[in-house]
Amino acid sequence: MEVRVERLRIGPFRLVRRLDLGSIGERWLAFNEQDQSSHVAHRVKLGSASESRRFVRALETISRLRHPHI
């Protein structure tokens, strides 16, 4: 059975449905209503505060990457 989420929003994105469960989180089909584009949103489940800090530091590092497919 497909899970549909109508009210869950993150910025301009509306989470449409969960795609699958992974080992560290979930993947969702996300729709940007401003430019009418589809994306995949990742929701990561972290255990501890130190795990969260390490994850945020890693995201800050890779956020400097610029590429059309990222």
PyMOL Python script that loads the backbone (N, CA, C, O; Angstrom):
from pymol import cmd

cmd.read_pdbstr("""\
ATOM      1  N   MET A   1       0.832  -1.174   0.000  1.00  0.00           N
ATOM      2  CA  MET A   1       0.000   0.000   0.000  1.00  0.00           C
ATOM      3  C   MET A   1       0.881   1.243   0.000  1.00  0.00           C
ATOM      4  O   MET A   1       1.862   1.307   0.741  1.00  0.00           O
ATOM      5  N   GLU A   2       0.547   2.212  -0.810  1.00  0.00           N
ATOM      6  CA  GLU A   2       1.310   3.431  -0.956  1.00  0.00           C
ATOM      7  C   GLU A   2       0.926   4.434   0.125  1.00  0.00           C
ATOM      8  O   GLU A   2      -0.257   4.650   0.385  1.00  0.00           O
ATOM      9  N   VAL A   3       1.936   5.052   0.760  1.00  0.00           N
ATOM     10  CA  VAL A   3       1.692   6.072   1.769  1.00  0.00           C
ATOM     11  C   VAL A   3       1.647   7.419   1.065  1.00  0.00           C
ATOM     12  O   VAL A   3       2.595   7.784   0.369  1.00  0.00           O
ATOM     13  N   ARG A   4       0.559   8.163   1.235  1.00  0.00           N
ATOM     14  CA  ARG A   4       0.449   9.486   0.634  1.00  0.00           C
ATOM     15  C   ARG A   4       0.430  10.533   1.746  1.00  0.00           C
ATOM     16  O   ARG A   4      -0.266  10.388   2.750  1.00  0.00           O
ATOM     17  N   VAL A   5       1.197  11.566   1.542  1.00  0.00           N
ATOM     18  CA  VAL A   5       1.286  12.645   2.521  1.00  0.00           C
ATOM     19  C   VAL A   5       0.915  13.931   1.797  1.00  0.00           C
ATOM     20  O   VAL A   5       1.619  14.345   0.876  1.00  0.00           O
ATOM     21  N   GLU A   6      -0.164  14.558   2.193  1.00  0.00           N
ATOM     22  CA  GLU A   6      -0.626  15.759   1.502  1.00  0.00           C
ATOM     23  C   GLU A   6      -0.184  17.046   2.201  1.00  0.00           C
ATOM     24  O   GLU A   6       0.005  18.068   1.542  1.00  0.00           O
ATOM     25  N   ARG A   7      -0.021  17.011   3.495  1.00  0.00           N
ATOM     26  CA  ARG A   7       0.225  18.255   4.212  1.00  0.00           C
ATOM     27  C   ARG A   7       1.676  18.477   4.600  1.00  0.00           C
ATOM     28  O   ARG A   7       2.004  19.533   5.141  1.00  0.00           O
ATOM     29  N   LEU A   8       2.557  17.517   4.343  1.00  0.00           N
ATOM     30  CA  LEU A   8       3.945  17.654   4.768  1.00  0.00           C
ATOM     31  C   LEU A   8       4.725  18.472   3.747  1.00  0.00           C
ATOM     32  O   LEU A   8       4.852  18.085   2.586  1.00  0.00           O
ATOM     33  N   ARG A   9       5.247  19.617   4.203  1.00  0.00           N
ATOM     34  CA  ARG A   9       5.980  20.532   3.323  1.00  0.00           C
ATOM     35  C   ARG A   9       7.327  20.868   3.947  1.00  0.00           C
ATOM     36  O   ARG A   9       7.474  20.940   5.167  1.00  0.00           O
ATOM     37  N   ILE A  10       8.310  21.071   3.065  1.00  0.00           N
ATOM     38  CA  ILE A  10       9.623  21.554   3.472  1.00  0.00           C
ATOM     39  C   ILE A  10       9.977  22.650   2.486  1.00  0.00           C
ATOM     40  O   ILE A  10      10.301  22.367   1.332  1.00  0.00           O
ATOM     41  N   GLY A  11       9.919  23.904   2.930  1.00  0.00           N
ATOM     42  CA  GLY A  11      10.141  25.023   2.017  1.00  0.00           C
ATOM     43  C   GLY A  11       9.128  24.962   0.877  1.00  0.00           C
ATOM     44  O   GLY A  11       7.929  24.825   1.124  1.00  0.00           O
ATOM     45  N   PRO A  12       9.597  25.062  -0.376  1.00  0.00           N
ATOM     46  CA  PRO A  12       8.674  25.021  -1.515  1.00  0.00           C
ATOM     47  C   PRO A  12       8.272  23.598  -1.910  1.00  0.00           C
ATOM     48  O   PRO A  12       7.497  23.407  -2.847  1.00  0.00           O
ATOM     49  N   PHE A  13       8.799  22.603  -1.196  1.00  0.00           N
ATOM     50  CA  PHE A  13       8.570  21.211  -1.566  1.00  0.00           C
ATOM     51  C   PHE A  13       7.407  20.596  -0.784  1.00  0.00           C
ATOM     52  O   PHE A  13       7.257  20.810   0.419  1.00  0.00           O
ATOM     53  N   ARG A  14       6.604  19.838  -1.499  1.00  0.00           N
ATOM     54  CA  ARG A  14       5.543  19.049  -0.878  1.00  0.00           C
ATOM     55  C   ARG A  14       5.955  17.590  -1.011  1.00  0.00           C
ATOM     56  O   ARG A  14       6.214  17.109  -2.115  1.00  0.00           O
ATOM     57  N   LEU A  15       6.016  16.884   0.122  1.00  0.00           N
ATOM     58  CA  LEU A  15       6.350  15.461   0.076  1.00  0.00           C
ATOM     59  C   LEU A  15       5.118  14.705  -0.383  1.00  0.00           C
ATOM     60  O   LEU A  15       4.077  14.738   0.273  1.00  0.00           O
ATOM     61  N   VAL A  16       5.243  14.021  -1.518  1.00  0.00           N
ATOM     62  CA  VAL A  16       4.102  13.392  -2.162  1.00  0.00           C
ATOM     63  C   VAL A  16       3.893  11.975  -1.647  1.00  0.00           C
ATOM     64  O   VAL A  16       2.793  11.623  -1.221  1.00  0.00           O
ATOM     65  N   ARG A  17       4.950  11.156  -1.685  1.00  0.00           N
ATOM     66  CA  ARG A  17       4.820   9.788  -1.181  1.00  0.00           C
ATOM     67  C   ARG A  17       6.190   9.225  -0.863  1.00  0.00           C
ATOM     68  O   ARG A  17       7.200   9.631  -1.439  1.00  0.00           O
ATOM     69  N   ARG A  18       6.206   8.282   0.065  1.00  0.00           N
ATOM     70  CA  ARG A  18       7.465   7.633   0.437  1.00  0.00           C
ATOM     71  C   ARG A  18       7.825   6.636  -0.651  1.00  0.00           C
ATOM     72  O   ARG A  18       6.985   5.857  -1.100  1.00  0.00           O
ATOM     73  N   LEU A  19       9.089   6.669  -1.070  1.00  0.00           N
ATOM     74  CA  LEU A  19       9.554   5.761  -2.109  1.00  0.00           C
ATOM     75  C   LEU A  19      10.050   4.442  -1.513  1.00  0.00           C
ATOM     76  O   LEU A  19       9.670   3.369  -1.982  1.00  0.00           O
ATOM     77  N   ASP A  20      10.882   4.515  -0.500  1.00  0.00           N
ATOM     78  CA  ASP A  20      11.353   3.291   0.151  1.00  0.00           C
ATOM     79  C   ASP A  20      12.062   3.618   1.462  1.00  0.00           C
ATOM     80  O   ASP A  20      12.371   4.772   1.760  1.00  0.00           O
ATOM     81  N   LEU A  21      12.306   2.573   2.223  1.00  0.00           N
ATOM     82  CA  LEU A  21      13.079   2.683   3.450  1.00  0.00           C
ATOM     83  C   LEU A  21      14.493   2.207   3.149  1.00  0.00           C
ATOM     84  O   LEU A  21      14.683   1.160   2.532  1.00  0.00           O
ATOM     85  N   GLY A  22      15.471   2.967   3.580  1.00  0.00           N
ATOM     86  CA  GLY A  22      16.854   2.563   3.423  1.00  0.00           C
ATOM     87  C   GLY A  22      17.446   2.209   4.770  1.00  0.00           C
ATOM     88  O   GLY A  22      16.744   2.171   5.781  1.00  0.00           O
ATOM     89  N   SER A  23      18.727   1.952   4.776  1.00  0.00           N
ATOM     90  CA  SER A  23      19.372   1.560   6.027  1.00  0.00           C
ATOM     91  C   SER A  23      19.522   2.729   6.994  1.00  0.00           C
ATOM     92  O   SER A  23      19.580   2.519   8.206  1.00  0.00           O
ATOM     93  N   ILE A  24      19.587   3.969   6.474  1.00  0.00           N
ATOM     94  CA  ILE A  24      19.735   5.121   7.371  1.00  0.00           C
ATOM     95  C   ILE A  24      18.574   6.098   7.303  1.00  0.00           C
ATOM     96  O   ILE A  24      18.634   7.161   7.921  1.00  0.00           O
ATOM     97  N   GLY A  25      17.527   5.770   6.575  1.00  0.00           N
ATOM     98  CA  GLY A  25      16.408   6.696   6.503  1.00  0.00           C
ATOM     99  C   GLY A  25      15.401   6.342   5.430  1.00  0.00           C
ATOM    100  O   GLY A  25      15.246   5.179   5.059  1.00  0.00           O
ATOM    101  N   GLU A  26      14.716   7.370   4.933  1.00  0.00           N
ATOM    102  CA  GLU A  26      13.638   7.205   3.954  1.00  0.00           C
ATOM    103  C   GLU A  26      13.920   8.075   2.735  1.00  0.00           C
ATOM    104  O   GLU A  26      14.614   9.087   2.822  1.00  0.00           O
ATOM    105  N   ARG A  27      13.373   7.664   1.607  1.00  0.00           N
ATOM    106  CA  ARG A  27      13.391   8.480   0.388  1.00  0.00           C
ATOM    107  C   ARG A  27      11.949   8.830   0.055  1.00  0.00           C
ATOM    108  O   ARG A  27      11.058   7.984   0.130  1.00  0.00           O
ATOM    109  N   TRP A  28      11.731  10.100  -0.318  1.00  0.00           N
ATOM    110  CA  TRP A  28      10.396  10.580  -0.635  1.00  0.00           C
ATOM    111  C   TRP A  28      10.389  11.261  -1.997  1.00  0.00           C
ATOM    112  O   TRP A  28      11.364  11.906  -2.383  1.00  0.00           O
ATOM    113  N   LEU A  29       9.294  11.114  -2.717  1.00  0.00           N
ATOM    114  CA  LEU A  29       9.062  11.903  -3.909  1.00  0.00           C
ATOM    115  C   LEU A  29       8.618  13.274  -3.436  1.00  0.00           C
ATOM    116  O   LEU A  29       7.636  13.395  -2.704  1.00  0.00           O
ATOM    117  N   ALA A  30       9.341  14.314  -3.855  1.00  0.00           N
ATOM    118  CA  ALA A  30       9.032  15.685  -3.452  1.00  0.00           C
ATOM    119  C   ALA A  30       8.722  16.503  -4.693  1.00  0.00           C
ATOM    120  O   ALA A  30       9.366  16.346  -5.730  1.00  0.00           O
ATOM    121  N   PHE A  31       7.735  17.372  -4.581  1.00  0.00           N
ATOM    122  CA  PHE A  31       7.309  18.199  -5.702  1.00  0.00           C
ATOM    123  C   PHE A  31       7.488  19.665  -5.344  1.00  0.00           C
ATOM    124  O   PHE A  31       6.957  20.137  -4.338  1.00  0.00           O
ATOM    125  N   ASN A  32       8.247  20.389  -6.181  1.00  0.00           N
ATOM    126  CA  ASN A  32       8.445  21.817  -5.984  1.00  0.00           C
ATOM    127  C   ASN A  32       7.323  22.527  -6.731  1.00  0.00           C
ATOM    128  O   ASN A  32       7.313  22.564  -7.962  1.00  0.00           O
ATOM    129  N   GLU A  33       6.391  23.084  -5.992  1.00  0.00           N
ATOM    130  CA  GLU A  33       5.224  23.711  -6.608  1.00  0.00           C
ATOM    131  C   GLU A  33       5.560  25.037  -7.285  1.00  0.00           C
ATOM    132  O   GLU A  33       4.811  25.487  -8.153  1.00  0.00           O
ATOM    133  N   GLN A  34       6.670  25.669  -6.908  1.00  0.00           N
ATOM    134  CA  GLN A  34       7.040  26.950  -7.523  1.00  0.00           C
ATOM    135  C   GLN A  34       7.482  26.767  -8.967  1.00  0.00           C
ATOM    136  O   GLN A  34       7.066  27.522  -9.847  1.00  0.00           O
ATOM    137  N   ASP A  35       8.332  25.758  -9.217  1.00  0.00           N
ATOM    138  CA  ASP A  35       8.806  25.564 -10.592  1.00  0.00           C
ATOM    139  C   ASP A  35       8.294  24.273 -11.230  1.00  0.00           C
ATOM    140  O   ASP A  35       8.743  23.883 -12.308  1.00  0.00           O
ATOM    141  N   GLN A  36       7.346  23.612 -10.549  1.00  0.00           N
ATOM    142  CA  GLN A  36       6.692  22.412 -11.095  1.00  0.00           C
ATOM    143  C   GLN A  36       7.687  21.299 -11.423  1.00  0.00           C
ATOM    144  O   GLN A  36       7.588  20.658 -12.470  1.00  0.00           O
ATOM    145  N   SER A  37       8.659  21.072 -10.510  1.00  0.00           N
ATOM    146  CA  SER A  37       9.671  20.044 -10.746  1.00  0.00           C
ATOM    147  C   SER A  37       9.606  18.973  -9.656  1.00  0.00           C
ATOM    148  O   SER A  37       9.208  19.239  -8.521  1.00  0.00           O
ATOM    149  N   SER A  38      10.005  17.770 -10.028  1.00  0.00           N
ATOM    150  CA  SER A  38      10.023  16.639  -9.091  1.00  0.00           C
ATOM    151  C   SER A  38      11.443  16.386  -8.612  1.00  0.00           C
ATOM    152  O   SER A  38      12.409  16.577  -9.351  1.00  0.00           O
ATOM    153  N   HIS A  39      11.553  15.949  -7.349  1.00  0.00           N
ATOM    154  CA  HIS A  39      12.853  15.697  -6.730  1.00  0.00           C
ATOM    155  C   HIS A  39      12.731  14.489  -5.804  1.00  0.00           C
ATOM    156  O   HIS A  39      11.630  14.023  -5.511  1.00  0.00           O
ATOM    157  N   VAL A  40      13.866  14.000  -5.356  1.00  0.00           N
ATOM    158  CA  VAL A  40      13.882  12.965  -4.325  1.00  0.00           C
ATOM    159  C   VAL A  40      14.423  13.615  -3.058  1.00  0.00           C
ATOM    160  O   VAL A  40      15.515  14.185  -3.062  1.00  0.00           O
ATOM    161  N   ALA A  41      13.661  13.528  -1.981  1.00  0.00           N
ATOM    162  CA  ALA A  41      14.082  14.053  -0.683  1.00  0.00           C
ATOM    163  C   ALA A  41      14.479  12.883   0.203  1.00  0.00           C
ATOM    164  O   ALA A  41      13.819  11.844   0.214  1.00  0.00           O
ATOM    165  N   HIS A  42      15.560  13.062   0.941  1.00  0.00           N
ATOM    166  CA  HIS A  42      16.048  12.025   1.847  1.00  0.00           C
ATOM    167  C   HIS A  42      15.815  12.473   3.284  1.00  0.00           C
ATOM    168  O   HIS A  42      16.177  13.587   3.662  1.00  0.00           O
ATOM    169  N   ARG A  43      15.218  11.610   4.068  1.00  0.00           N
ATOM    170  CA  ARG A  43      15.016  11.865   5.494  1.00  0.00           C
ATOM    171  C   ARG A  43      15.914  10.883   6.232  1.00  0.00           C
ATOM    172  O   ARG A  43      15.709   9.671   6.163  1.00  0.00           O
ATOM    173  N   VAL A  44      16.902  11.408   6.934  1.00  0.00           N
ATOM    174  CA  VAL A  44      17.918  10.587   7.584  1.00  0.00           C
ATOM    175  C   VAL A  44      17.580  10.438   9.060  1.00  0.00           C
ATOM    176  O   VAL A  44      17.279  11.419   9.741  1.00  0.00           O
ATOM    177  N   LYS A  45      17.632   9.205   9.548  1.00  0.00           N
ATOM    178  CA  LYS A  45      17.403   8.937  10.967  1.00  0.00           C
ATOM    179  C   LYS A  45      18.762   8.794  11.649  1.00  0.00           C
ATOM    180  O   LYS A  45      19.562   7.935  11.279  1.00  0.00           O
ATOM    181  N   LEU A  46      19.013   9.628  12.632  1.00  0.00           N
ATOM    182  CA  LEU A  46      20.276   9.580  13.363  1.00  0.00           C
ATOM    183  C   LEU A  46      20.001   9.233  14.812  1.00  0.00           C
ATOM    184  O   LEU A  46      18.964   9.604  15.363  1.00  0.00           O
ATOM    185  N   GLY A  47      20.925   8.526  15.422  1.00  0.00           N
ATOM    186  CA  GLY A  47      20.726   8.053  16.782  1.00  0.00           C
ATOM    187  C   GLY A  47      21.096   9.055  17.847  1.00  0.00           C
ATOM    188  O   GLY A  47      20.238   9.478  18.621  1.00  0.00           O
ATOM    189  N   SER A  48      22.352   9.444  17.903  1.00  0.00           N
ATOM    190  CA  SER A  48      22.834  10.260  19.016  1.00  0.00           C
ATOM    191  C   SER A  48      23.118  11.693  18.568  1.00  0.00           C
ATOM    192  O   SER A  48      23.127  12.000  17.376  1.00  0.00           O
ATOM    193  N   ALA A  49      23.349  12.556  19.550  1.00  0.00           N
ATOM    194  CA  ALA A  49      23.681  13.952  19.255  1.00  0.00           C
ATOM    195  C   ALA A  49      25.021  14.043  18.536  1.00  0.00           C
ATOM    196  O   ALA A  49      25.175  14.861  17.628  1.00  0.00           O
ATOM    197  N   SER A  50      25.987  13.225  18.920  1.00  0.00           N
ATOM    198  CA  SER A  50      27.294  13.270  18.251  1.00  0.00           C
ATOM    199  C   SER A  50      27.174  12.782  16.810  1.00  0.00           C
ATOM    200  O   SER A  50      27.850  13.301  15.921  1.00  0.00           O
ATOM    201  N   GLU A  51      26.326  11.795  16.575  1.00  0.00           N
ATOM    202  CA  GLU A  51      26.071  11.322  15.214  1.00  0.00           C
ATOM    203  C   GLU A  51      25.451  12.439  14.382  1.00  0.00           C
ATOM    204  O   GLU A  51      25.814  12.621  13.220  1.00  0.00           O
ATOM    205  N   SER A  52      24.530  13.179  14.961  1.00  0.00           N
ATOM    206  CA  SER A  52      23.898  14.304  14.273  1.00  0.00           C
ATOM    207  C   SER A  52      24.914  15.386  13.932  1.00  0.00           C
ATOM    208  O   SER A  52      24.899  15.924  12.825  1.00  0.00           O
ATOM    209  N   ARG A  53      25.796  15.709  14.873  1.00  0.00           N
ATOM    210  CA  ARG A  53      26.818  16.735  14.619  1.00  0.00           C
ATOM    211  C   ARG A  53      27.751  16.315  13.491  1.00  0.00           C
ATOM    212  O   ARG A  53      28.087  17.130  12.632  1.00  0.00           O
ATOM    213  N   ARG A  54      28.174  15.052  13.482  1.00  0.00           N
ATOM    214  CA  ARG A  54      29.049  14.560  12.412  1.00  0.00           C
ATOM    215  C   ARG A  54      28.339  14.640  11.067  1.00  0.00           C
ATOM    216  O   ARG A  54      28.943  15.017  10.063  1.00  0.00           O
ATOM    217  N   PHE A  55      27.083  14.294  11.047  1.00  0.00           N
ATOM    218  CA  PHE A  55      26.314  14.338   9.808  1.00  0.00           C
ATOM    219  C   PHE A  55      26.192  15.770   9.302  1.00  0.00           C
ATOM    220  O   PHE A  55      26.370  16.017   8.109  1.00  0.00           O
ATOM    221  N   VAL A  56      25.891  16.717  10.190  1.00  0.00           N
ATOM    222  CA  VAL A  56      25.759  18.123   9.799  1.00  0.00           C
ATOM    223  C   VAL A  56      27.093  18.647   9.280  1.00  0.00           C
ATOM    224  O   VAL A  56      27.113  19.373   8.286  1.00  0.00           O
ATOM    225  N   ARG A  57      28.209  18.301   9.924  1.00  0.00           N
ATOM    226  CA  ARG A  57      29.525  18.736   9.438  1.00  0.00           C
ATOM    227  C   ARG A  57      29.799  18.195   8.041  1.00  0.00           C
ATOM    228  O   ARG A  57      30.324  18.908   7.186  1.00  0.00           O
ATOM    229  N   ALA A  58      29.443  16.934   7.809  1.00  0.00           N
ATOM    230  CA  ALA A  58      29.642  16.340   6.481  1.00  0.00           C
ATOM    231  C   ALA A  58      28.783  17.054   5.444  1.00  0.00           C
ATOM    232  O   ALA A  58      29.248  17.317   4.335  1.00  0.00           O
ATOM    233  N   LEU A  59      27.538  17.372   5.790  1.00  0.00           N
ATOM    234  CA  LEU A  59      26.666  18.102   4.860  1.00  0.00           C
ATOM    235  C   LEU A  59      27.198  19.497   4.563  1.00  0.00           C
ATOM    236  O   LEU A  59      27.128  19.966   3.427  1.00  0.00           O
ATOM    237  N   GLU A  60      27.733  20.159   5.590  1.00  0.00           N
ATOM    238  CA  GLU A  60      28.300  21.489   5.367  1.00  0.00           C
ATOM    239  C   GLU A  60      29.468  21.416   4.392  1.00  0.00           C
ATOM    240  O   GLU A  60      29.634  22.302   3.553  1.00  0.00           O
ATOM    241  N   THR A  61      30.274  20.373   4.497  1.00  0.00           N
ATOM    242  CA  THR A  61      31.414  20.206   3.597  1.00  0.00           C
ATOM    243  C   THR A  61      30.952  19.960   2.166  1.00  0.00           C
ATOM    244  O   THR A  61      31.439  20.609   1.240  1.00  0.00           O
ATOM    245  N   ILE A  62      30.018  19.030   1.975  1.00  0.00           N
ATOM    246  CA  ILE A  62      29.606  18.718   0.609  1.00  0.00           C
ATOM    247  C   ILE A  62      28.664  19.766   0.024  1.00  0.00           C
ATOM    248  O   ILE A  62      28.433  19.777  -1.185  1.00  0.00           O
ATOM    249  N   SER A  63      28.116  20.649   0.866  1.00  0.00           N
ATOM    250  CA  SER A  63      27.207  21.668   0.344  1.00  0.00           C
ATOM    251  C   SER A  63      27.934  22.671  -0.549  1.00  0.00           C
ATOM    252  O   SER A  63      27.286  23.428  -1.272  1.00  0.00           O
ATOM    253  N   ARG A  64      29.252  22.692  -0.511  1.00  0.00           N
ATOM    254  CA  ARG A  64      30.023  23.590  -1.367  1.00  0.00           C
ATOM    255  C   ARG A  64      30.134  23.073  -2.793  1.00  0.00           C
ATOM    256  O   ARG A  64      30.524  23.814  -3.695  1.00  0.00           O
ATOM    257  N   LEU A  65      29.792  21.804  -3.000  1.00  0.00           N
ATOM    258  CA  LEU A  65      29.861  21.227  -4.351  1.00  0.00           C
ATOM    259  C   LEU A  65      28.810  21.879  -5.252  1.00  0.00           C
ATOM    260  O   LEU A  65      27.682  22.131  -4.826  1.00  0.00           O
ATOM    261  N   ARG A  66      29.188  22.141  -6.474  1.00  0.00           N
ATOM    262  CA  ARG A  66      28.254  22.685  -7.458  1.00  0.00           C
ATOM    263  C   ARG A  66      28.315  21.819  -8.700  1.00  0.00           C
ATOM    264  O   ARG A  66      29.349  21.731  -9.361  1.00  0.00           O
ATOM    265  N   HIS A  67      27.207  21.187  -9.007  1.00  0.00           N
ATOM    266  CA  HIS A  67      27.096  20.318 -10.178  1.00  0.00           C
ATOM    267  C   HIS A  67      25.616  20.232 -10.538  1.00  0.00           C
ATOM    268  O   HIS A  67      24.775  20.163  -9.643  1.00  0.00           O
ATOM    269  N   PRO A  68      25.281  20.233 -11.822  1.00  0.00           N
ATOM    270  CA  PRO A  68      23.857  20.234 -12.201  1.00  0.00           C
ATOM    271  C   PRO A  68      23.070  19.011 -11.727  1.00  0.00           C
ATOM    272  O   PRO A  68      21.844  19.071 -11.641  1.00  0.00           O
ATOM    273  N   HIS A  69      23.740  17.919 -11.423  1.00  0.00           N
ATOM    274  CA  HIS A  69      23.030  16.708 -11.016  1.00  0.00           C
ATOM    275  C   HIS A  69      23.066  16.458  -9.512  1.00  0.00           C
ATOM    276  O   HIS A  69      22.696  15.378  -9.052  1.00  0.00           O
ATOM    277  N   ILE A  70      23.504  17.437  -8.755  1.00  0.00           N
ATOM    278  CA  ILE A  70      23.543  17.283  -7.290  1.00  0.00           C
ATOM    279  C   ILE A  70      22.511  18.215  -6.691  1.00  0.00           C
ATOM    280  O   ILE A  70      22.357  18.263  -5.471  1.00  0.00           O
TER     281      ILE A  70
END
""", "prot")
cmd.dss("prot")
cmd.show_as("cartoon", "prot")
cmd.util.cbc("prot")
cmd.orient("prot")
